């Protein structure tokens, strides 16, 4: 409702549309729904068959078609509906009012019986000569796909924030149960296997928070900068979010996967009780599953993030090939054998993140040189590159947050956050190694492959490997002492 059900009007609506609809949506007097998905148009959203036909007098459109998986359909007062006018290349957005007492050709299907989020309303929506005034067209004819994409950018970062709150609650619920549940005359929270789970759950939650705060601040700064330059508020908001669409996709993917893993481990900590509907973990696991599907599937978002970055590079907005070339030259050179100075807090971690960025540049740069524009056809390679990109952004965000808080409050007060930054990075390095190797082997051979694999090894090698068991124990003890998610 507050995201994709309202934001299309906020970002693209005329002044008259905003004045008429936004106050009702903002107050909760009206509820909004977003009608994009069709039986034959899921991830390929622009292929929808729902049609909008202009009336003979030119004052309205008649919409005919079917939408499915529409959240809030059972109680909404307004729908953002996407339909195609004649044989237009792109769909068009419309604001469609809905009143059950006067349905205007709109028929709702039965409530879907879903795996999770069962308290929500999800139905099919059928349009049969639904009359929509011409002034209810959103933006311009054929502008619907752009509206859909940018509304989803907002939806993705909001989804990440919602999932993070769920992670906090699941982590706390599992922690309290583990503290109370005793086996062998000992709280199971004292056992190393449970400590490991709690530490990883808390660390991933902390990382999601860090990346969300970072992206939100970057977007806010960009909006304020555009406002200062004379942009309207709508234009500033639209462009501000659009410029950080990659980060929105990264957050959506990473946090939705983390909440699923968090809920899964929550069930494991509860043991047999976790498999019962009487405990909260069962619902948490079911409800978290949809997060990897809606607002664009995680697979689509992964390929989008890398694709958008490559497009920015091709347009000259981001220098990707220059640094990639520099990394290639570094690989051809002789590595330094000087002993680095890691006396400063996070010195080695900062160096590692810099090296992980080189891995992404190395893999993505070589893949672009190999395939050029056809790279988009190699989906598994794009997914591998996206996994690297995601981990670099998340690990760096986690480190930046821990470093900032340590400077403010001191190392002793922030030892838990320091441990989480190091633990997250350690896990990220493993993911980068796996995906880097898969990507490299998929498109190279012979001397080129050996050189790239050598680079992968060089750029993912620790000088001093962290004691991850000690890190997990430290984090878990902090959680136990506070008996809550306390970071």
PARO-665409 format. One record per residue (C-alpha): residue in one letter; x, y, z; residue number from 1. Coordinates in Angstrom, 1 decimal, padded with zeros to 4 digits. Each point is the difference from the previous one (the first is absolute). Layout:
<mivos>
MIVO   aa        X        Y        Z     i
MIVO    a        X        Y        Z   NUM
...
</mivos>
This chain:
<mivos>
MIVO   aa        X        Y        Z     i
MIVO    x    000.0    000.0    000.0     1
MIVO    x    002.6    002.6    001.1     2
MIVO    x    002.4   -001.1   -002.7     3
MIVO    x   -001.1   -001.2   -003.4     4
MIVO    x   -003.6    000.7    000.7     5
MIVO    x    000.6    003.7    000.6     6
MIVO    x    003.4    001.0   -001.4     7
MIVO    x   -001.0   -000.1   -003.7     8
MIVO    x   -002.3    002.9    000.7     9
MIVO    x    002.5    001.7    002.3    10
MIVO    x    002.7   -000.2   -002.6    11
MIVO    x   -001.9    000.3   -003.3    12
MIVO    x   -003.4    001.4    000.8    13
MIVO    x   -001.2    003.4   -001.1    14
MIVO    x   -000.7    002.6    002.7    15
MIVO    x   -003.7   -000.7   -000.4    16
MIVO    x    000.6   -003.8    000.4    17
MIVO    x    002.1    000.6    003.1    18
MIVO    x   -002.5    002.3    001.6    19
MIVO    x   -002.8   -002.4   -000.6    20
MIVO    x    001.6   -003.3    001.0    21
MIVO    x    003.1    000.4    002.1    22
MIVO    x   -001.7    001.4    003.2    23
MIVO    x   -002.5   -002.9    000.0    24
MIVO    x    002.8   -002.5   -000.5    25
MIVO    x    002.4    001.6    002.5    26
MIVO    x   -002.7    000.1    002.7    27
MIVO    x   -001.1   -003.5   -000.5    28
MIVO    x   -003.5    001.0   -000.9    29
MIVO    x    000.7   -001.8   -003.3    30
MIVO    x    002.2   -003.0   -000.7    31
MIVO    x    001.9   -000.4   -003.2    32
MIVO    x    000.8   -003.1   -002.1    33
MIVO    x    002.5   -000.4   -002.8    34
MIVO    x   -001.2   -001.9   -003.1    35
MIVO    x    003.0   -001.0   -002.1    36
MIVO    x    000.4   -003.8   -000.1    37
MIVO    x   -002.1   -002.1   -002.4    38
MIVO    x   -000.2   -003.7   -000.7    39
MIVO    x    002.4    000.4   -002.9    40
MIVO    x    002.0    003.0    001.3    41
MIVO    x    002.0   -000.5    003.1    42
MIVO    x    003.6    001.0   -000.1    43
MIVO    x   -000.6    001.1   -003.6    44
MIVO    x   -002.3    002.7    001.3    45
MIVO    x   -000.1    002.0   -003.2    46
MIVO    x   -001.6   -002.9   -001.9    47
MIVO    x   -003.4    000.4    001.7    48
MIVO    x   -003.1   -000.6   -002.2    49
MIVO    x   -002.5    002.2    002.0    50
MIVO    x   -001.3    002.5   -002.5    51
MIVO    x   -001.1    003.6    000.2    52
MIVO    x   -002.2    001.4   -002.8    53
MIVO    x   -000.8    003.6   -000.4    54
MIVO    x   -003.7    000.8   -000.2    55
MIVO    x   -001.6    001.6   -003.1    56
MIVO    x   -000.4    003.4    001.8    57
MIVO    x    003.6   -000.1    001.1    58
MIVO    x   -000.9    000.6    003.7    59
MIVO    x    000.8   -003.4    001.5    60
MIVO    x    001.6   -003.4   -000.5    61
MIVO    x   -001.6   -003.4    000.3    62
MIVO    x    002.3   -002.6    001.7    63
MIVO    x   -000.3   -003.7   -000.7    64
MIVO    x    002.2   -002.7    001.4    65
MIVO    x    001.1   -002.1    003.0    66
MIVO    x    002.5    000.6    002.8    67
MIVO    x    001.2   -002.5    002.5    68
MIVO    x    001.7   -000.1    003.4    69
MIVO    x   -001.3    003.4    000.9    70
MIVO    x    000.6    000.9    003.6    71
MIVO    x   -002.7    002.0    001.8    72
MIVO    x   -002.5   -000.8   -002.8    73
MIVO    x   -002.7   -001.1    002.5    74
MIVO    x   -000.2    003.3    001.7    75
MIVO    x    001.6    002.7   -002.2    76
MIVO    x   -001.7    003.2   -001.1    77
MIVO    x    002.5    000.8   -002.8    78
MIVO    x    002.1   -002.0   -002.4    79
MIVO    x    003.1    000.9   -002.0    80
MIVO    x   -000.8   -001.9   -003.2    81
MIVO    x    002.4   -000.6   -002.9    82
MIVO    x   -001.5   -000.6   -003.4    83
MIVO    x    001.0    000.3   -003.7    84
MIVO    x   -001.5    002.5   -002.3    85
MIVO    x   -000.4   -001.4   -003.5    86
MIVO    x    003.3   -001.5   -001.2    87
MIVO    x    002.3    002.3    002.1    88
MIVO    x    003.4   -001.4    000.8    89
MIVO    x   -000.3    000.9    003.7    90
MIVO    x   -002.9   -000.3    002.4    91
MIVO    x   -001.8    003.1    001.5    92
MIVO    x   -000.9    000.6    003.7    93
MIVO    x   -003.5    000.9    001.1    94
MIVO    x   -001.6    001.0    003.3    95
MIVO    x   -003.1   -002.1    000.4    96
MIVO    x   -002.5    000.6    002.9    97
MIVO    x   -001.8   -003.0    001.4    98
MIVO    x   -003.2   -000.2    001.9    99
MIVO    x   -001.5   -003.4    000.7   100
MIVO    x   -003.5    001.4    000.0   101
MIVO    x    000.6    001.5   -003.5   102
MIVO    x    002.8   -002.2   -001.5   103
MIVO    x    000.2    001.6   -003.4   104
MIVO    x    000.7   -003.2   -001.8   105
MIVO    x    002.5   -001.2    002.6   106
MIVO    x   -000.4   -003.6    001.4   107
MIVO    x    002.2   -001.4    002.7   108
MIVO    x    001.1   -003.6    000.2   109
MIVO    x   -000.1   -002.1    003.2   110
MIVO    x    002.6    000.6    002.6   111
MIVO    x    003.2   -002.0   -000.8   112
MIVO    x    001.0   -002.7    002.4   113
MIVO    x    003.6    000.8    000.5   114
MIVO    x    003.0   -001.6    001.7   115
MIVO    x    000.6    003.2    002.1   116
MIVO    x   -001.2    003.5    000.7   117
MIVO    x   -003.4   -001.5    000.4   118
MIVO    x   -001.4    003.1    001.8   119
MIVO    x    000.4    001.9   -003.3   120
MIVO    x   -002.6    000.2   -002.8   121
MIVO    x    001.3   -001.4   -003.3   122
MIVO    x   -002.4   -000.5   -002.9   123
MIVO    x   -000.3    000.1   -003.7   124
MIVO    x   -001.6    003.1   -001.5   125
MIVO    x   -002.1   -000.1   -003.2   126
MIVO    x   -000.8    003.1   -002.1   127
MIVO    x   -003.0   -000.1   -002.3   128
MIVO    x   -000.5    003.3   -001.8   129
MIVO    x    001.2    001.9    003.1   130
MIVO    x   -000.4    003.7   -000.8   131
MIVO    x    002.9    002.2    001.1   132
MIVO    x   -000.1    003.8   -000.6   133
MIVO    x    002.7    001.2   -002.3   134
MIVO    x    001.3    002.3    002.8   135
MIVO    x    000.8   -003.2    002.0   136
MIVO    x    002.9   -001.0   -002.3   137
MIVO    x    003.2    000.1    001.9   138
MIVO    x    002.8    002.0   -001.6   139
MIVO    x    000.0   -000.5   -003.8   140
MIVO    x   -001.2   -002.7   -002.4   141
MIVO    x    002.5   -002.8   -000.1   142
MIVO    x    001.6    001.2    003.2   143
MIVO    x   -001.3   -002.9    002.1   144
MIVO    x    003.0   -002.2    000.0   145
MIVO    x    002.2    002.8    001.3   146
MIVO    x   -002.5    000.7    002.7   147
MIVO    x    000.0   -003.7    000.9   148
MIVO    x    003.8   -000.2    000.2   149
MIVO    x    000.4    003.1    002.1   150
MIVO    x   -002.8   -000.9    002.4   151
MIVO    x    001.6   -003.3    000.5   152
MIVO    x    003.3    001.7    000.9   153
MIVO    x   -001.8    001.6    002.9   154
MIVO    x   -001.7   -003.3    000.8   155
MIVO    x    003.3   -001.9    000.1   156
MIVO    x    001.7    002.2    002.6   157
MIVO    x   -003.2    000.0    002.1   158
MIVO    x   -000.2   -003.8   -000.2   159
MIVO    x    003.5   -000.2    001.3   160
MIVO    x   -000.8    002.2    002.9   161
MIVO    x   -003.1   -002.1    000.8   162
MIVO    x    002.0   -003.2   -000.2   163
MIVO    x    002.7    001.4    002.3   164
MIVO    x   -002.6    000.6    002.7   165
MIVO    x   -001.2   -003.6   -000.4   166
MIVO    x    003.6   -001.2    000.4   167
MIVO    x    000.4    001.9    003.3   168
MIVO    x   -003.2   -001.5    001.4   169
MIVO    x    000.9   -003.5   -001.2   170
MIVO    x    003.5    000.3    001.5   171
MIVO    x   -001.3    001.2    003.3   172
MIVO    x   -002.7   -002.7    000.1   173
MIVO    x    002.5   -002.7   -000.7   174
MIVO    x    002.4    001.5    002.6   175
MIVO    x   -002.6    000.1    002.8   176
MIVO    x   -001.0   -003.6   -000.8   177
MIVO    x    003.6   -001.2    000.0   178
MIVO    x    000.6    001.7    003.3   179
MIVO    x   -003.1   -001.6    001.7   180
MIVO    x    000.3   -003.4   -001.6   181
MIVO    x    002.2   -002.4    002.0   182
MIVO    x    001.6   -003.2   -001.1   183
MIVO    x    002.6   -002.0    001.9   184
MIVO    x   -000.8    002.4    002.9   185
MIVO    x    001.4    002.9   -002.1   186
MIVO    x   -001.8    002.8   -002.0   187
MIVO    x    000.5   -000.9   -003.7   188
MIVO    x    001.1    003.6   -000.6   189
MIVO    x    003.3   -001.1    001.8   190
MIVO    x    000.7   -002.7   -002.7   191
MIVO    x    002.4    001.0   -002.7   192
MIVO    x   -002.2   -001.3   -002.8   193
MIVO    x   -002.8    002.4    001.1   194
MIVO    x    002.4    002.8    000.6   195
MIVO    x    001.2   -000.3   -003.6   196
MIVO    x   -003.6    000.3   -001.3   197
MIVO    x   -000.9    003.0    002.2   198
MIVO    x    003.2    001.8   -000.9   199
MIVO    x   -000.6   -000.5   -003.7   200
MIVO    x   -003.6    001.1    000.2   201
MIVO    x    000.9    003.2    001.9   202
MIVO    x    002.9    000.7   -002.3   203
MIVO    x   -002.1   -000.2   -003.2   204
MIVO    x   -002.6    002.2    001.7   205
MIVO    x    002.6    002.6    000.9   206
MIVO    x    001.3   -000.1   -003.6   207
MIVO    x   -003.4    000.6   -001.5   208
MIVO    x   -000.6    002.9    002.3   209
MIVO    x    003.4    001.5   -000.9   210
MIVO    x   -000.6   -000.3   -003.7   211
MIVO    x   -003.6    001.4    000.3   212
MIVO    x    001.1    003.0    002.0   213
MIVO    x    002.8    000.6   -002.5   214
MIVO    x   -002.3   -000.1   -003.1   215
MIVO    x   -002.7    002.0    001.7   216
MIVO    x    002.5    002.8    000.9   217
MIVO    x    001.5    000.0   -003.5   218
MIVO    x   -003.5    000.3   -001.6   219
MIVO    x   -001.0    002.7    002.5   220
MIVO    x    003.2    002.0   -000.8   221
MIVO    x   -000.7   -000.3   -003.7   222
MIVO    x   -003.6    001.2    000.4   223
MIVO    x    001.2    003.0    002.0   224
MIVO    x    002.7    000.8   -002.5   225
MIVO    x   -002.6   -000.1   -002.8   226
MIVO    x   -002.4    002.2    002.0   227
MIVO    x    002.8    002.5    000.5   228
MIVO    x    000.6    000.0   -003.7   229
MIVO    x   -003.6    001.0   -000.7   230
MIVO    x   -001.7   -003.4   -000.7   231
MIVO    x   -003.6   -000.5    001.1   232
MIVO    x   -000.5   -002.3    003.0   233
MIVO    x   -001.4   -002.7   -002.2   234
MIVO    x    002.8    000.2   -002.5   235
MIVO    x    002.6    000.1    002.7   236
MIVO    x   -001.5   -003.1    001.7   237
MIVO    x   -000.4   -001.8   -003.3   238
MIVO    x    003.6    000.6   -001.2   239
MIVO    x    001.5   -000.4    003.5   240
MIVO    x   -001.4   -003.5    000.3   241
MIVO    x    000.6   -000.9   -003.6   242
MIVO    x    003.7    000.9    000.3   243
MIVO    x    000.3   -002.6    002.8   244
MIVO    x   -002.1   -002.7   -001.7   245
MIVO    x    003.0   -002.4    000.2   246
MIVO    x    000.3    000.3    003.7   247
MIVO    x   -003.8   -000.5    000.4   248
MIVO    x    000.3   -003.3   -001.9   249
MIVO    x    003.0   -001.1    002.0   250
MIVO    x   -001.9    000.7    003.3   251
MIVO    x   -003.1   -001.8   -001.2   252
MIVO    x    001.9   -003.1   -001.0   253
MIVO    x    002.4   -000.2    003.0   254
MIVO    x   -002.4    000.8    002.8   255
MIVO    x   -002.8   -002.3   -001.4   256
MIVO    x    002.4   -002.9   -000.1   257
MIVO    x    001.3    000.8    003.5   258
MIVO    x   -003.5    000.1    001.5   259
MIVO    x   -000.8   -003.4   -001.5   260
MIVO    x    003.3   -001.4    001.4   261
MIVO    x   -000.7    001.7    003.3   262
MIVO    x   -003.4   -001.6    000.3   263
MIVO    x    001.3   -003.3   -001.0   264
MIVO    x    002.6    000.0    002.7   265
MIVO    x   -002.6    001.2    002.4   266
MIVO    x   -002.0   -003.1   -000.6   267
MIVO    x    003.2   -002.1    000.5   268
MIVO    x    000.7    001.7    003.4   269
MIVO    x   -003.6   -000.8    001.1   270
MIVO    x    000.5   -003.6   -001.2   271
MIVO    x   -003.2   -002.0   -000.2   272
MIVO    x   -002.0    002.8    001.4   273
MIVO    x    001.1    002.2   -002.9   274
MIVO    x   -001.9   -002.3   -002.3   275
MIVO    x   -003.2    000.5    001.8   276
MIVO    x   -002.6    002.7   -001.0   277
MIVO    x   -000.3    000.8    003.7   278
MIVO    x    003.4    001.7    000.1   279
MIVO    x    000.9    003.3   -001.9   280
MIVO    x    002.8   -001.4   -002.1   281
MIVO    x   -002.3   -002.0   -002.3   282
MIVO    x   -001.8    003.2   -001.1   283
MIVO    x    003.2    001.9   -000.2   284
MIVO    x    001.5   -002.5   -002.4   285
MIVO    x   -003.2   -000.1   -002.2   286
MIVO    x   -000.4    003.8    000.0   287
MIVO    x    003.6    000.6   -001.0   288
MIVO    x   -000.1   -002.1   -003.1   289
MIVO    x   -001.9    002.4   -002.1   290
MIVO    x    002.7    002.7    000.4   291
MIVO    x    002.2   -001.7   -002.5   292
MIVO    x   -002.7    000.1   -002.6   293
MIVO    x   -002.0    003.2    000.1   294
MIVO    x    001.4    003.5   -000.9   295
MIVO    x    001.8   -001.9   -002.8   296
MIVO    x    001.4   -003.5    000.6   297
MIVO    x    003.5   -000.1    001.5   298
MIVO    x    001.4   -001.5   -003.2   299
MIVO    x   -001.4    002.9   -002.0   300
MIVO    x    001.3    002.5    002.5   301
MIVO    x    003.5   -001.5   -000.1   302
MIVO    x    000.2    000.2   -003.7   303
MIVO    x   -001.5    003.5    000.0   304
MIVO    x    002.6    001.3    002.4   305
MIVO    x    002.9   -001.2   -002.1   306
MIVO    x   -001.7    001.0   -003.2   307
MIVO    x   -000.8    003.5    001.2   308
MIVO    x    003.7    000.4    001.1   309
MIVO    x    001.2   -001.1   -003.4   310
MIVO    x   -002.4    002.3   -001.8   311
MIVO    x    001.2    002.9    002.1   312
MIVO    x    003.5   -000.8   -001.0   313
MIVO    x   -000.9   -000.2   -003.7   314
MIVO    x   -001.6    003.4    000.2   315
MIVO    x    003.0    001.5    001.8   316
MIVO    x   -001.8    000.6    003.2   317
MIVO    x    002.2   -002.4    001.9   318
MIVO    x    003.6   -000.9   -000.8   319
MIVO    x    000.0   -003.7    000.2   320
MIVO    x    002.4   -001.0   -002.8   321
MIVO    x    002.8    002.3    001.2   322
MIVO    x    000.3   -001.6    003.4   323
MIVO    x   -000.5   -003.4   -001.5   324
MIVO    x    002.9    000.6   -002.4   325
MIVO    x    002.1    001.2    003.0   326
MIVO    x   -000.7   -003.2    001.8   327
MIVO    x    001.1   -002.0   -003.0   328
MIVO    x    003.2    001.9   -000.2   329
MIVO    x    000.5   -000.6    003.8   330
MIVO    x   -000.3   -003.7   -000.7   331
MIVO    x    002.7    000.1   -002.6   332
MIVO    x    002.3    001.7    002.4   333
MIVO    x    002.1   -001.3    002.9   334
MIVO    x   -001.9    000.0    003.3   335
MIVO    x    001.4    002.0    002.9   336
MIVO    x    001.8   -002.0    002.7   337
MIVO    x    000.1    002.8    002.5   338
MIVO    x   -001.4   -000.7    003.4   339
MIVO    x   -003.2    002.1    000.3   340
MIVO    x   -000.8    002.0    003.1   341
MIVO    x   -003.2   -001.2    001.5   342
MIVO    x    000.4    001.7    003.4   343
MIVO    x   -003.0    002.3   -000.6   344
MIVO    x   -003.4   -001.4    000.7   345
MIVO    x   -001.6   -001.6   -003.1   346
MIVO    x    003.1    000.6   -002.1   347
MIVO    x    000.1   -003.5   -001.3   348
MIVO    x   -003.8   -000.1   -000.5   349
MIVO    x    000.1    003.2   -002.0   350
MIVO    x    002.7   -001.5   -002.2   351
MIVO    x   -002.0   -003.1   -000.5   352
MIVO    x   -003.1    001.9   -001.1   353
MIVO    x    002.2    001.9   -002.5   354
MIVO    x    001.2   -003.4   -001.3   355
MIVO    x   -003.5   -001.4   -000.2   356
MIVO    x   -000.9    003.0   -002.2   357
MIVO    x    002.9   -001.0   -002.2   358
MIVO    x   -001.5   -003.5   -000.3   359
MIVO    x   -003.3    001.5   -001.3   360
MIVO    x    001.8    002.2   -002.4   361
MIVO    x    002.2   -002.8   -001.2   362
MIVO    x   -002.9   -002.4   -000.6   363
MIVO    x   -002.4    002.5   -001.4   364
MIVO    x    002.6    001.7   -002.1   365
MIVO    x    001.2   -003.2   -001.6   366
MIVO    x   -003.6   -001.1   -000.6   367
MIVO    x   -000.9    003.3   -001.7   368
MIVO    x    003.1   -000.3   -002.2   369
MIVO    x   -001.0   -003.6   -000.8   370
MIVO    x   -003.7    000.4   -000.7   371
MIVO    x   -000.6    003.7   -000.5   372
MIVO    x   -003.8    000.8   -000.2   373
MIVO    x   -000.7   -003.7   -000.2   374
MIVO    x    001.0   -000.4    003.7   375
MIVO    x   -003.7    000.4    001.0   376
MIVO    x   -000.6   -003.4   -001.6   377
MIVO    x    002.4   -001.7    002.4   378
MIVO    x   -002.3    000.0    003.1   379
MIVO    x    002.0   -002.3    002.2   380
MIVO    x    003.1    002.2   -000.5   381
MIVO    x   -002.0    003.1    000.8   382
MIVO    x   -001.3   -001.7    003.2   383
MIVO    x    003.5   -000.8    001.0   384
MIVO    x    001.2    003.6   -000.6   385
MIVO    x   -003.1    001.3    001.9   386
MIVO    x    000.8   -002.2    003.0   387
MIVO    x    003.5    001.5    000.2   388
MIVO    x   -001.4    003.5   -000.4   389
MIVO    x   -002.6   -000.5    002.7   390
MIVO    x    002.6   -001.3    002.5   391
MIVO    x    002.4    002.8   -000.6   392
MIVO    x   -002.7    002.6    000.6   393
MIVO    x   -001.4   -001.7    003.1   394
MIVO    x    003.5   -000.7    001.5   395
MIVO    x    001.1    003.6   -000.6   396
MIVO    x   -003.2    001.4    001.5   397
MIVO    x    000.5   -002.2    003.1   398
MIVO    x    003.6    001.1    000.4   399
MIVO    x   -000.9    003.7   -000.4   400
MIVO    x   -002.7   -000.2    002.6   401
MIVO    x    002.2   -001.8    002.5   402
MIVO    x    002.9    002.4   -000.6   403
MIVO    x   -002.2    003.0    000.4   404
MIVO    x   -001.5   -001.2    003.3   405
MIVO    x    003.4   -001.0    001.3   406
MIVO    x    001.4    003.5   -000.6   407
MIVO    x   -003.0    001.4    001.9   408
MIVO    x   -000.2   -002.4    002.9   409
MIVO    x    003.4   -001.7    000.2   410
MIVO    x    001.2   -003.5   -000.8   411
MIVO    x   -000.9   -001.6    003.4   412
MIVO    x   -003.6    001.2   -000.3   413
MIVO    x   -000.3   -001.3   -003.6   414
MIVO    x    001.8   -003.3    000.2   415
MIVO    x   -003.2   -001.8   -001.1   416
MIVO    x   -000.3    002.2   -003.1   417
MIVO    x    003.7   -000.4   -000.8   418
MIVO    x   -000.4   -003.8    000.2   419
MIVO    x   -003.1    000.1   -002.3   420
MIVO    x    001.8    002.1   -002.6   421
MIVO    x    002.8   -002.5   -000.1   422
MIVO    x   -002.2   -003.0    000.0   423
MIVO    x   -002.2    001.3   -002.8   424
MIVO    x    003.1    000.8   -002.1   425
MIVO    x    001.4   -003.5    000.6   426
MIVO    x   -003.2   -001.6   -001.3   427
MIVO    x   -000.1    002.4   -002.9   428
MIVO    x    003.5   -001.0   -001.1   429
MIVO    x   -001.1   -003.6   -000.2   430
MIVO    x   -003.0    001.0   -002.2   431
MIVO    x    002.2    002.1   -002.3   432
MIVO    x    002.5   -002.8   -000.4   433
MIVO    x   -002.7   -002.5   -001.0   434
MIVO    x   -001.8    002.3   -002.4   435
MIVO    x    003.2    001.5   -001.4   436
MIVO    x    001.3   -003.5   -000.8   437
MIVO    x   -003.3   -001.1   -001.6   438
MIVO    x    000.0    003.1   -002.2   439
MIVO    x    003.6   -000.1   -001.1   440
MIVO    x   -000.1   -003.7   -000.9   441
MIVO    x   -003.2    000.6   -002.0   442
MIVO    x    001.5    002.4   -002.6   443
MIVO    x    003.8   -000.5    000.0   444
MIVO    x    002.5   -002.7   -000.6   445
MIVO    x    003.7   -000.6   -000.3   446
MIVO    x    002.4    002.8    001.1   447
MIVO    x   -002.8    002.5    000.4   448
MIVO    x   -001.8   -002.2    002.4   449
MIVO    x    003.1   -000.8    002.0   450
MIVO    x    000.8    003.7    000.3   451
MIVO    x   -003.6    000.9    001.1   452
MIVO    x   -000.1   -002.8    002.6   453
MIVO    x    003.4    001.1    001.3   454
MIVO    x   -001.4    003.5    000.3   455
MIVO    x   -003.1   -001.4    001.9   456
MIVO    x    002.3   -001.7    002.4   457
MIVO    x    002.2    003.1    000.5   458
MIVO    x   -003.0    002.3    000.5   459
MIVO    x   -001.7   -002.3    002.6   460
MIVO    x    002.9   -000.9    002.2   461
MIVO    x    000.2    001.1    003.6   462
MIVO    x    003.3    000.9    001.5   463
MIVO    x   -001.5   -000.9    003.4   464
MIVO    x   -003.0   -002.2   -000.1   465
MIVO    x   -002.6    001.0    002.7   466
MIVO    x   -000.9   -002.5    002.7   467
MIVO    x   -003.7   -000.3   -001.0   468
MIVO    x   -000.9   -002.3    002.8   469
MIVO    x    001.3    002.5    002.5   470
MIVO    x   -001.9    002.8   -001.9   471
MIVO    x   -003.3   -002.0    000.1   472
MIVO    x    000.5   -000.8    003.7   473
MIVO    x    000.5    003.7    000.8   474
MIVO    x   -003.1    001.0   -001.9   475
MIVO    x   -002.1   -002.7    001.6   476
MIVO    x    001.2    000.9    003.5   477
MIVO    x   -001.0    003.6   -000.6   478
MIVO    x   -003.5   -001.1   -001.2   479
MIVO    x   -000.3   -002.3    003.1   480
MIVO    x    001.0    002.7    002.4   481
MIVO    x   -002.6    002.4   -001.4   482
MIVO    x   -002.6   -002.7   -000.8   483
MIVO    x   -001.0    002.0   -003.1   484
MIVO    x    001.3    001.2   -003.4   485
MIVO    x    002.2    002.8    001.4   486
MIVO    x    002.0    001.4   -002.8   487
</mivos>
